[in-house]
Amino acid sequence: MQSINVCGVMKCKRLSVVCCIFAACSFVRRVAAICPIVASCDEGNTPYRSADGSCNSLYNPLYGTPYRPYKRLLPAKYADGVSEPSRMSSGRSMPNARQLSMALFGETEGEDNRSTIINMQFGQLVAHDMSFTADVFGVKCCPNGKKIRAPDQLPERCMPLEVPTDDPILPIGGIECMSMLRTKTTLEHPCVTNYGVAEQLSSVTAFLDLSIVYGNSAEQTASLREHRGGLMTVEHRGGQDWPPHNPNASHLCQMRHDSDVCYLTGDLRSNQSPHLAILQIVHLLEHNRLAGVLSELNPCWDDERLFQEARAINIAKYQSVVYNDWLPIYMGRENMLEHGLLHDEVSTADGNYVGDYNSLEDPTVSNAFGTAAFRYFHNMIVGELDLNVDSPEHRAKSGSIRLSDWLRRPGVLEVQNNRELLTRGMVRQPHDSANEHLTPEAKHYLFRNANAYGADLKAIDIHRARDHGLASYNDYRELCGFERANSWEDLHGIIPPAKVDELAQWYDTVEDVELAVAGALETHHPEATVGPTFLHILLKQFRRTRTGDRFFFENGNVFSGAQLRELRKASIARLLCDNTEGLARMQRNAFFLADETNPPVPCSELPAVQLEAWRER
């Protein structure tokens, strides 16, 4: 790759590889020390993924790296054209997000008739792996639910969500507002090109690369490694391995008692809920299990080789589960085939999949995907988490815990054998029905800490979408190939008429309706668990995520034909079995409830990825 010298700083000729294009040389020198500069990428010298995703694309080495702006499918919509959240066409403010949540989205839980909680929980893991709104933690915009009365004392970037005084629930607990810090944008960051319009930054890699386990920089990855035998660092307690203790526990977790713990992982959000922490843990332990087997097969491999090979296999198994098992449940297998997300067995002579990598494809997560469409799965959260003991009928429940009691308190997993019991409950208990209802635990009690009430996840999602300046629902509807709605009646074919009537009560015109609101009210597309507008956004993103990843597990030359055949055996059921003490039986497809066609079997009968294909001969 050719380079030129700009003010004494080596820069790549390609625009996207330059940290920033600045007119003043002095400014270039000032930011050169903090901006990521990729001098060159040599395909032969990069056999493994970098920790920060750089050099995945040899055309543009910064594609998919952290602290880049989200992709815009449509231009940003701000009231002032720069960063102020949009207003309705009349000039009035958008309806209060909490009032919209209460009026349009119910709070009745209903069991899904086929899918388990891990189905929903795995989606949160994938969401965290792909995007994380930059720098939204650490500042209290609404301490303990109380307004900061003096405007000059409100911290910069705070955009708290006001709770109306006539709200029937939250004021009972003294909740006056919900805290929200605006996402950091290109206007504040010197390492990205600024065109005068706020573009939000994601602080994690855009790839499906288990950055939640390994982190998003070489320094972070190094801090999580044991640096021997290819292992990740774990702590041994109570006869089991756990993630290490987080030195920033008091800021990230609720530390009410001496028994409370807070885990250090590749992602700041790993302690949010017990089930999420379980999925973090099993992927961490799977890495160490893989490294151990590889060490036995290849005793001459050093620590670095063992780590990188175990990481590559762990990520590949995860990608296989995402595309072949999980995504078809929510987007529909036929829909995925039509959009090139799944393929028939097209192989080369050696049995390796031909692949569909496109070096020009930018895998960056779109703002509409991360801020609206992929948040639809919040509707499937369950408020009571079952603990299940082993039993022949696969149904025995020994108790349950309340979700809001244990948010940011993963220590419940280390009490007796709760990790085993909650894991078993996660694959036996159905998630909430996919509709416009949210469990009260997410509607009124989110992150309530020691208070009686907390925040409203749906209201926060609506408020966050405004912060990000998403275009209107009508704009996205047209982008996705549907006729633009000119009247409220034009929405009847895609949103139930009763919900359209409710929308008309809150918005001045059909042009004012927001994507985060109306997209979540659409009737599900055939074979999918989302409406057609959200489905279009999801399909486009996961297509880019696949074709924009040079290391995607099915691309040619990433794995041999024999290795690829093994990787396709990966399943969430086997992952849980291999990394959960006491778990002995599991249905073959843990994303679905056990029944006559999906009966529980001994873990030893589940297909396993055999690593013999990785032995060097």
C-alpha positions in Angstrom: 0.0 0.0 0.0 1.4 3.4 -1.0 1.7 6.2 1.5 2.4 9.9 1.5 3.7 12.2 4.2 1.3 14.8 5.5 2.9 17.3 7.8 5.4 14.8 8.9 2.8 12.1 9.6 2.6 8.9 7.4 -0.8 8.7 5.9 -2.3 6.2 3.4 -3.5 7.6 0.1 -6.9 6.1 0.4 -9.2 8.6 2.0 -10.7 6.2 4.6 -7.4 5.2 5.9 -6.3 8.7 6.8 -7.3 9.5 10.4 -8.7 12.8 9.3 -8.3 15.3 6.5 -7.3 18.5 8.1 -6.4 21.8 6.5 -4.0 22.9 9.3 -0.8 20.8 9.7 -0.6 21.8 13.4 -4.0 20.0 14.0 -2.7 16.9 12.3 0.3 16.8 14.5 -1.9 17.3 17.6 -4.2 14.3 16.9 -1.7 12.0 15.3 -0.8 10.5 18.6 -4.4 9.4 19.4 -5.9 8.5 16.0 -5.4 4.9 14.7 -3.0 5.0 11.8 -2.8 1.9 9.7 0.5 2.1 7.8 0.0 -1.0 5.7 -1.9 -4.3 5.5 -0.3 -7.4 4.1 -2.6 -10.3 3.5 0.2 -12.8 3.9 1.2 -11.3 7.3 -2.4 -11.2 8.7 -3.6 -14.8 8.9 -5.7 -13.9 11.9 -8.2 -11.2 12.8 -6.8 -8.2 14.5 -8.3 -7.3 17.9 -9.7 -4.0 16.6 -10.8 -5.3 13.2 -8.3 -3.3 11.3 -6.9 -4.8 8.1 -9.9 -7.1 7.7 -10.5 -5.2 4.5 -7.3 -4.7 2.5 -9.1 -2.1 0.4 -10.0 0.0 3.5 -8.2 -1.2 6.6 -10.5 0.8 8.9 -13.7 -0.8 7.8 -15.4 -2.3 10.9 -13.1 -0.8 13.4 -14.2 0.9 16.7 -15.0 4.6 17.0 -16.2 5.0 13.5 -19.6 6.5 12.7 -22.6 4.2 12.2 -23.6 3.8 8.6 -26.5 6.0 7.4 -29.1 4.3 5.2 -30.8 7.7 4.9 -29.5 11.2 5.8 -29.8 12.3 9.4 -32.8 14.2 10.4 -32.2 17.0 13.0 -34.3 20.0 13.8 -31.3 22.3 13.3 -29.7 20.3 10.6 -26.7 19.5 12.9 -27.6 17.6 16.1 -30.8 18.8 17.7 -33.4 16.1 17.9 -36.1 16.5 15.3 -39.5 18.1 15.8 -42.9 17.4 14.2 -43.8 19.2 11.0 -45.7 21.8 13.0 -42.6 22.7 14.9 -43.8 21.1 18.1 -41.6 18.7 20.1 -42.0 15.0 19.4 -44.4 13.3 21.8 -42.9 12.4 25.2 -41.3 9.0 24.7 -42.6 7.6 28.1 -46.2 8.6 27.1 -45.8 6.9 23.7 -44.5 3.8 25.5 -47.5 3.7 27.8 -50.1 4.5 25.1 -48.8 2.3 22.3 -47.0 -0.6 23.9 -48.6 -2.9 26.5 -47.1 -4.7 29.4 -48.8 -8.1 29.3 -46.5 -11.1 29.2 -47.4 -14.1 27.0 -45.4 -17.2 26.4 -44.0 -17.9 23.0 -45.2 -21.2 21.8 -41.9 -22.5 20.4 -38.8 -20.4 21.4 -36.8 -20.5 24.6 -35.4 -17.6 26.5 -31.9 -18.3 25.1 -33.3 -17.4 21.7 -33.9 -13.8 22.9 -30.8 -13.7 25.1 -28.5 -14.8 22.3 -29.9 -11.9 20.3 -28.7 -9.4 22.9 -25.3 -11.0 22.8 -25.1 -10.6 19.0 -26.3 -7.0 19.4 -23.6 -6.2 21.9 -21.0 -7.9 19.7 -21.8 -5.7 16.7 -22.4 -2.2 18.2 -22.1 -0.1 21.3 -23.1 3.5 21.3 -19.9 5.4 22.3 -19.4 6.9 25.7 -22.9 6.7 27.1 -21.9 5.6 30.6 -20.3 7.3 33.6 -22.3 10.5 33.9 -25.5 10.8 36.0 -28.0 12.9 34.0 -30.9 12.0 36.4 -29.4 10.8 39.7 -31.7 8.4 41.5 -34.5 9.4 39.2 -34.5 13.0 40.2 -34.2 16.1 37.9 -31.2 18.3 38.1 -33.0 21.6 38.8 -30.3 24.1 37.8 -29.8 24.0 34.0 -26.1 25.0 34.3 -25.5 21.9 36.5 -26.7 19.5 33.9 -23.6 17.7 32.6 -22.7 18.2 29.0 -24.4 15.8 26.5 -27.1 14.9 29.0 -30.6 14.5 27.4 -32.7 13.1 30.3 -36.2 11.7 29.5 -38.8 13.5 31.5 -41.5 11.4 33.3 -44.9 13.2 33.1 -46.4 14.1 36.5 -49.6 12.3 35.6 -47.7 9.0 34.8 -49.6 6.3 36.6 -46.6 4.3 37.7 -43.1 5.9 38.0 -44.0 9.0 40.1 -45.2 6.6 42.8 -41.6 5.7 43.3 -40.4 9.3 43.1 -39.1 8.9 39.5 -39.1 12.2 37.8 -36.9 11.4 34.8 -34.7 8.7 33.2 -31.1 9.2 32.7 -29.6 9.3 29.2 -26.3 10.6 28.0 -26.2 11.4 24.3 -23.9 9.2 22.2 -20.6 10.7 21.3 -20.5 11.9 17.7 -18.1 13.0 14.9 -18.5 16.6 16.1 -16.5 15.6 19.3 -14.0 13.1 18.0 -10.9 14.2 16.1 -10.3 10.9 14.3 -13.2 10.9 11.9 -14.2 13.3 9.1 -16.7 15.9 10.3 -19.1 17.3 7.6 -20.9 19.5 10.1 -23.7 16.9 10.9 -23.6 14.8 14.0 -22.9 11.1 13.2 -22.9 8.8 16.2 -19.9 6.6 16.9 -19.9 2.9 17.8 -17.1 1.9 20.2 -16.8 -1.7 19.2 -15.9 -3.7 16.1 -18.8 -4.2 13.6 -17.8 -7.8 12.9 -19.3 -11.0 14.5 -15.9 -11.6 16.1 -16.8 -12.2 19.8 -15.4 -8.9 20.8 -17.6 -9.3 23.8 -15.1 -11.9 24.9 -11.8 -10.8 23.5 -12.2 -7.0 23.6 -11.8 -4.3 20.9 -8.1 -3.4 20.9 -4.8 -5.3 21.2 -4.3 -3.7 24.6 -7.6 -4.9 25.9 -7.2 -8.4 24.5 -3.7 -8.6 26.1 -5.2 -7.6 29.5 -7.7 -10.5 29.3 -5.2 -13.2 28.4 -3.3 -15.6 30.7 -0.3 -15.5 28.2 0.4 -19.2 28.6 -1.1 -22.1 26.8 -3.3 -19.8 24.6 -5.6 -19.3 27.6 -7.9 -16.5 28.6 -7.7 -15.4 32.3 -10.2 -17.0 34.6 -10.6 -17.2 38.4 -11.4 -20.5 40.2 -14.0 -20.3 42.8 -16.4 -23.0 44.2 -15.0 -25.6 42.0 -15.7 -23.7 38.8 -14.0 -21.1 36.5 -15.3 -17.6 36.3 -14.3 -14.4 34.5 -11.9 -12.3 36.5 -12.9 -9.6 39.0 -13.6 -6.2 37.4 -11.5 -3.5 39.0 -14.2 -0.9 38.1 -16.9 -2.9 39.9 -18.5 0.0 41.8 -19.2 1.9 38.6 -20.4 -1.0 36.4 -22.3 -3.3 38.9 -24.4 -3.0 42.0 -22.2 -4.1 44.9 -24.7 -4.3 47.7 -23.2 -7.2 49.6 -19.8 -8.8 50.2 -20.9 -11.7 48.0 -21.6 -9.6 45.0 -19.3 -9.9 42.0 -18.7 -8.0 38.9 -17.0 -9.6 35.9 -14.2 -8.3 33.7 -14.8 -9.3 30.1 -14.4 -7.8 26.6 -17.6 -5.9 27.0 -18.8 -3.4 29.6 -22.4 -4.7 29.5 -21.6 -8.3 30.3 -23.0 -7.9 33.8 -26.4 -6.5 32.8 -28.4 -9.7 33.4 -27.8 -13.2 34.8 -28.6 -14.9 31.4 -26.3 -12.5 29.5 -23.5 -13.2 31.9 -24.0 -17.0 31.4 -23.6 -16.6 27.6 -20.5 -14.5 28.2 -19.1 -17.2 30.5 -19.7 -20.1 28.2 -18.0 -18.4 25.3 -15.0 -17.6 27.5 -14.7 -21.1 28.9 -15.2 -22.5 25.4 -12.0 -20.6 24.3 -10.0 -22.2 27.1 -11.5 -25.7 26.3 -10.5 -25.3 22.7 -7.0 -24.1 23.6 -6.6 -27.1 25.8 -7.5 -29.6 23.1 -5.3 -27.8 20.5 -2.4 -28.0 22.9 -2.7 -31.8 23.1 -3.0 -32.1 19.4 -0.1 -29.7 18.6 2.3 -29.8 21.6 4.8 -27.6 19.6 2.5 -24.7 19.2 3.4 -21.7 21.4 1.0 -19.5 23.4 0.3 -17.1 20.6 -0.5 -19.8 18.0 -2.8 -21.6 20.5 -4.6 -18.4 21.4 -5.2 -17.3 17.8 -6.3 -20.7 16.6 -8.7 -21.2 19.6 -10.1 -17.7 19.0 -10.6 -18.3 15.3 -12.4 -21.6 16.0 -14.5 -20.1 18.8 -15.6 -17.2 16.5 -16.3 -19.5 13.6 -18.6 -21.8 15.7 -20.4 -18.7 16.9 -20.9 -17.4 13.3 -22.2 -20.8 12.3 -24.8 -20.7 15.0 -25.8 -17.1 14.2 -26.4 -17.7 10.5 -27.4 -21.3 10.3 -29.5 -21.6 13.5 -30.5 -18.3 15.0 -31.1 -15.8 12.3 -33.6 -18.1 10.4 -35.8 -18.1 13.4 -36.3 -14.3 13.3 -35.9 -13.5 9.6 -37.1 -16.7 8.0 -34.9 -19.1 6.1 -36.6 -18.3 2.7 -36.1 -14.6 3.3 -32.4 -15.2 4.1 -31.9 -17.4 1.0 -33.5 -14.7 -1.2 -31.1 -12.1 0.1 -28.0 -14.2 -0.1 -27.5 -14.7 3.7 -27.7 -18.5 3.3 -26.4 -20.6 0.5 -26.8 -24.1 -0.8 -23.7 -26.4 -0.6 -21.6 -24.8 -3.3 -18.1 -26.0 -2.8 -14.7 -26.2 -4.4 -13.0 -29.4 -5.3 -11.5 -29.7 -1.8 -14.9 -29.3 -0.2 -14.4 -25.7 0.9 -17.2 -23.2 0.5 -16.5 -20.8 -2.4 -17.5 -17.8 -0.2 -19.0 -14.4 -1.1 -16.5 -12.0 0.4 -16.5 -8.5 -1.2 -13.5 -6.4 -0.3 -15.4 -3.2 -1.2 -18.2 -4.0 1.2 -18.3 -1.9 4.4 -19.7 -4.0 7.2 -20.3 -1.0 9.5 -23.5 -1.3 11.4 -26.3 1.0 10.2 -27.7 3.5 12.7 -31.2 2.3 11.9 -30.2 -1.3 12.6 -28.5 -0.7 15.9 -30.8 2.0 17.2 -34.2 0.7 16.0 -34.6 -2.5 14.1 -32.4 -4.8 16.3 -33.9 -3.4 19.5 -37.2 -5.0 18.6 -36.1 -8.1 20.5 -36.5 -6.1 23.8 -40.1 -7.0 23.5 -39.2 -10.7 24.2 -37.6 -10.1 27.6 -39.1 -12.3 30.4 -39.6 -10.8 33.9 -39.2 -14.0 36.0 -36.3 -16.3 35.3 -36.8 -20.0 36.1 -34.4 -22.2 37.9 -34.7 -25.8 36.8 -33.3 -29.0 38.2 -32.5 -32.0 36.0 -35.5 -34.4 35.5 -36.5 -37.0 32.9 -39.5 -34.9 31.8 -37.3 -31.8 31.4 -39.7 -29.6 33.2 -39.0 -29.6 36.9 -38.8 -26.0 38.2 -37.2 -25.4 41.6 -37.8 -21.7 41.8 -37.4 -18.4 40.0 -35.8 -15.0 40.4 -37.1 -11.5 39.5 -35.1 -10.0 36.7 -34.9 -6.5 38.1 -33.5 -7.8 41.4 -30.4 -9.1 39.6 -29.7 -6.5 36.9 -26.0 -5.6 37.1 -25.7 -8.2 39.9 -24.3 -11.4 38.3 -23.3 -12.8 41.7 -26.5 -14.8 41.8 -24.8 -17.2 39.4 -22.2 -18.1 42.1 -24.8 -18.9 44.8 -24.8 -22.7 45.2 -25.4 -24.2 41.7 -27.5 -21.3 40.3 -25.5 -21.1 37.1 -26.5 -24.7 36.2 -30.2 -24.1 37.3 -30.5 -20.8 35.4 -28.9 -22.3 32.3 -31.3 -25.2 32.4 -34.2 -22.7 32.9 -33.0 -20.6 30.0 -33.5 -23.5 27.6 -36.8 -24.8 29.1 -38.7 -21.5 29.7 -40.3 -19.8 26.7 -39.5 -16.1 26.0 -42.2 -13.5 25.9 -44.3 -13.4 22.8 -43.0 -11.2 20.0 -45.5 -8.4 19.9 -45.9 -4.8 21.0 -45.9 -5.7 24.7 -43.0 -5.5 27.1 -42.7 -7.2 30.5 -43.3 -4.7 33.4 -39.8 -5.5 34.5 -38.5 -3.7 31.4 -41.3 -1.2 31.3 -41.2 0.2 34.9 -38.3 -1.5 36.8 -35.3 -1.4 34.5 -32.0 -0.8 36.5 -34.0 0.2 39.5 -31.1 -0.5 41.8 -32.4 -0.3 45.4 -35.4 1.8 44.3 -39.0 0.5 44.0 -39.1 1.6 40.4 -36.6 2.2 37.6 -36.6 3.1 33.9 -38.7 2.2 30.8 -36.7 0.4 28.1 -39.1 1.1 25.3 -39.2 4.8 26.2 -35.3 4.9 26.3 -35.2 3.2 22.9 -37.4 5.9 21.4 -35.4 8.6 23.1 -32.1 7.2 21.9 -33.4 7.0 18.3 -34.1 10.7 18.5 -30.6 11.4 19.8 -29.3 9.6 16.7 -31.4 11.6 14.3 -33.0 8.7 12.5 -35.1 9.6 9.4 -38.9 9.2 9.7 -40.7 5.9 9.5 -42.2 7.0 6.2 -38.7 7.6 4.8 -37.5 4.1 5.8 -40.8 2.6 4.6 -40.1 4.1 1.1 -36.4 3.0 1.3 -37.6 -0.6 1.8 -39.7 -0.6 -1.3 -43.1 0.3 0.1 -45.2 3.1 -1.2 -45.0 6.3 0.8 -47.9 6.9 3.1 -49.8 10.1 2.3 -52.5 9.5 4.9 -53.1 7.5 8.0 -55.2 5.0 6.1 -52.2 4.2 3.9 -50.6 2.5 6.9 -53.5 0.0 7.4 -52.0 -2.6 5.2 -48.8 -2.9 7.4 -49.9 -1.7 10.9 -53.1 -2.8 12.6 -55.8 0.0 12.0 -56.3 0.3 15.8 -52.6 1.1 16.3 -52.7 3.5 13.4 -55.6 5.4 15.1 -53.4 5.6 18.2 -50.5 6.9 16.3 -52.7 9.6 14.8 -53.6 10.8 18.3 -49.9 11.5 19.1 -48.3 12.7 15.9 -49.4 15.8 13.8 -49.1 14.0 10.5 -48.1 10.6 9.1 -44.8 12.2 8.1 -43.9 12.7 11.8 -44.1 9.1 12.8 -40.8 7.6 14.0 -39.1 4.4 12.9 -38.5 3.2 16.4 -42.2 3.5 17.2 -44.1 2.4 14.0 -41.5 -0.2 13.0 -42.2 -2.1 16.2 -46.0 -2.0 15.6 -45.9 -3.6 12.1 -47.6 -6.9 11.5 -44.9 -9.6 11.1 -43.7 -10.5 7.7 -44.3 -14.1 6.5 -41.9 -16.5 8.3 -40.3 -13.6 10.2 -40.7 -12.4 13.8 -40.5 -8.7 12.8 -42.5 -6.5 10.4 -41.4 -5.9 6.8 -39.6 -2.6 7.4 -37.4 -3.9 10.2 -36.9 -7.1 8.3 -35.5 -5.2 5.3 -33.0 -3.3 7.6 -32.0 -6.6 9.3 -31.5 -8.5 6.1 -29.4 -5.7 4.6 -27.2 -5.5 7.6 -26.5 -9.2 8.1 -25.7 -9.4 4.4 -23.1 -6.7 4.8 -21.8 -8.3 8.0 -21.2 -11.6 6.1 -19.8 -10.3 2.8 -17.7 -7.5 4.4 -15.8 -10.0 6.6 -12.7 -11.4 5.0 -12.5 -13.9 7.9 -16.1 -15.1 7.8 -16.0 -18.8 8.5 -17.5 -19.9 5.2 -15.2 -17.9 3.0 -12.7 -19.8 0.9 -9.2 -20.2 2.3 -10.2 -19.4 5.9 -10.7 -23.0 6.9 -10.1 -26.3 5.0 -13.0 -28.3 3.8 -12.5 -30.8 6.6 -12.4 -28.0 9.2 -15.5 -26.3 7.7 -17.5 -29.6 7.9 -16.7 -29.8 11.6 -17.5 -26.1 12.3 -21.0 -26.5 10.8 -21.8 -29.0 13.5 -21.6 -26.2 16.1 -24.8 -25.7 18.2 -25.8 -23.6 21.2 -26.9 -26.8 22.9 -23.4 -28.4 22.8 -21.8 -25.1 23.8 -23.8 -25.0 27.0 -23.2 -28.7 27.7 -19.5 -28.4 27.3 -19.1 -25.4 29.5 -21.7 -25.8 32.3 -21.0 -27.9 35.4 -23.8 -30.3 36.1 -25.6 -30.0 32.8 -26.1 -33.5 31.5 -29.1 -33.4 29.1 -30.3 -31.0 26.5 -32.6 -30.8 23.5 -30.7 -30.8 20.2 -32.0 -27.4 19.3 -31.8 -25.3 22.5 -33.4 -22.3 20.7 -36.7 -24.3 20.6 -38.7 -25.8 23.4 -38.3 -29.5 24.0 -41.1 -31.6 22.4 -41.5 -35.0 20.6 -39.5 -33.7 17.6 -36.9 -32.0 19.8 -36.5 -34.3 22.8 -33.9 -33.9 25.5 -30.9 -36.3 25.0 -27.7 -36.8 27.0 -25.1 -34.2 26.2 -22.8 -36.8 24.9 -25.2 -37.5 22.0 -25.1 -34.0 20.7 -22.9 -33.4 17.6 -19.5 -32.0 18.6 -16.9 -30.2 16.6 -13.9 -32.5 16.5 -10.6 -30.7 16.4 -8.6 -33.5 14.7 -8.8 -31.5 11.5 -6.5 -28.9 13.2 -3.7 -31.3 14.0 -0.5 -30.4 12.1 1.0 -33.4 10.5 
